[in-house]
Amino acid sequence: MEFKALYLLFFVLVMALFLYIRTKKNSSNNEFHSLDDFVLNIQRESSWANLGYWKNSTQYPDAARHLATLLGNQLGLSPEHNVLDVGYGCGDQILLWKNDYRVASVVGYNNSTIQTQYSMSLCKGLGDVILLNKSAMDIDSRDNFHRVIALDCAYHFPSRLVFLQKAHKAMVTDGQIGLVDMIFRFDKATLAEKLFMRLIFKISHMPSENLWDEATYRAHLSDTNFKVIDFHSIGEWVFLPFQSFIHQHHQSFHSMTRDKVWRKFLAASRVLSWMYKKQYIDMVVVTATKQ
Ligand SMILES: C[S@@+](CC[C@H](N)C(=O)[O-])C[C@H]1O[C@@H](n2cnc3c(N)ncnc32)[C@H](O)[C@@H]1O
């Protein structure tokens, strides 16, 4: 290996280690999934925490809601459906499923205590909604859901494969699962880039066993006895617009929250955009039927 490449690798490793130690230190008392995303919603009374679907939106709350409706429409949510929503964030999507799609019931799983507490107050008074402070790994397989939803979150679960297996058991036959999820492809990345990304994913609570490319994702769905209905990319309308939004939003509202929170959003959106431009990641909408 050339001296320049070795030097770059060393630099990347030192930077990544520095970032890792700082994040560990900062997050020792806090949950990783918190209420920090509130700052993205400043202009509206909402609390979305996804990357948004920016095709026809210029404001974050609209883009975040569009990402949810994209999935809700794809799953054909309707009043006959008992829904399992895993990774429901701060509860905005629960309001959407109940108020706009009029689904019969929702059971939610979220492993963040602070988000669960907030969601419970947001959704107070909604009938047939149960919000649990539990992990995707603890889904009760005795249930009979018609629809299972994982909106911009399954890549964070300790094991996406175990989630698919548990979700499958908890559904009626012909029930559908829908995910807005990230896929990954590292075959063209250099060693230094791979090491850098591995560390970023570790810091971002994205377990390495979830870093599937499209073929692996489809194979796991099929092995779990799901039949794919739709699998399409929406990355074009997610990563780069989200980065532009964060940049502008920071300029307009930098005094509204701590620098530490802004640094997290600025760094995350920049790194995600870089990975997307390099074609190492993509965002997809996936729907599949239980066989
Ligand atoms: C990027 S946020 C998306 C939140 C929400 N779906 C939205 O669109 O606003 C990821 C969510 O997944 C949840 N999550 C992460 N790991 C989880 C797990 N193991 N079990 C359940 N929820 C989890 C987080 O607490 C967070 O609410």
The ligand as an SDF file (V2000), in Angstrom:
LIG
                    3D

 27 29  0  0  0  0  0  0  0  0999 V2000
  -35.2810    7.1490   12.9670 C   0  0  0  0  0  0  0  0  0  0  0  0
  -36.4370    6.9250   14.2760 S   0  0  0  0  0  0  0  0  0  0  0  0
  -37.9740    6.8740   13.3690 C   0  0  0  0  0  0  0  0  0  0  0  0
  -39.1230    7.1660   14.2670 C   0  0  0  0  0  0  0  0  0  0  0  0
  -40.5060    7.1670   13.6180 C   0  0  0  0  0  0  0  0  0  0  0  0
  -40.7860    5.9590   12.9230 N   0  0  0  0  0  0  0  0  0  0  0  0
  -40.6990    8.3410   12.6790 C   0  0  0  0  0  0  0  0  0  0  0  0
  -40.8500    8.1180   11.4770 O   0  0  0  0  0  0  0  0  0  0  0  0
  -40.7270    9.4890   13.1640 O   0  0  0  0  0  0  0  0  0  0  0  0
  -36.1550    5.2250   14.7440 C   0  0  0  0  0  0  0  0  0  0  0  0
  -37.1180    4.7050   15.8110 C   0  0  0  0  0  0  0  0  0  0  0  0
  -36.8860    3.3110   16.0270 O   0  0  0  0  0  0  0  0  0  0  0  0
  -36.9490    3.0510   17.4090 C   0  0  0  0  0  0  0  0  0  0  0  0
  -36.1650    1.8350   17.7010 N   0  0  0  0  0  0  0  0  0  0  0  0
  -34.8430    1.6580   17.5690 C   0  0  0  0  0  0  0  0  0  0  0  0
  -34.4760    0.4410   17.9730 N   0  0  0  0  0  0  0  0  0  0  0  0
  -35.6130   -0.1940   18.3620 C   0  0  0  0  0  0  0  0  0  0  0  0
  -35.9120   -1.4770   18.8800 C   0  0  0  0  0  0  0  0  0  0  0  0
  -34.9430   -2.3820   19.1130 N   0  0  0  0  0  0  0  0  0  0  0  0
  -37.1860   -1.7820   19.1550 N   0  0  0  0  0  0  0  0  0  0  0  0
  -38.1710   -0.8860   18.9540 C   0  0  0  0  0  0  0  0  0  0  0  0
  -37.9650    0.3540   18.4740 N   0  0  0  0  0  0  0  0  0  0  0  0
  -36.7030    0.6920   18.1830 C   0  0  0  0  0  0  0  0  0  0  0  0
  -36.3660    4.2870   18.0380 C   0  0  0  0  0  0  0  0  0  0  0  0
  -36.6530    4.4250   19.4000 O   0  0  0  0  0  0  0  0  0  0  0  0
  -36.9850    5.3760   17.1720 C   0  0  0  0  0  0  0  0  0  0  0  0
  -38.2470    5.7150   17.6570 O   0  0  0  0  0  0  0  0  0  0  0  0
  1  2  1  0
  2  3  1  0
  2 10  1  0
  3  4  1  0
  4  5  1  0
  5  6  1  0
  5  7  1  0
  7  8  2  0
  7  9  1  0
 10 11  1  0
 11 12  1  0
 11 26  1  0
 12 13  1  0
 13 14  1  0
 13 24  1  0
 14 15  1  0
 14 23  1  0
 15 16  2  0
 16 17  1  0
 17 18  1  0
 17 23  2  0
 18 19  1  0
 18 20  2  0
 20 21  1  0
 21 22  2  0
 22 23  1  0
 24 25  1  0
 24 26  1  0
 26 27  1  0
M  CHG  2   2   1   9  -1
M  END
$$$$
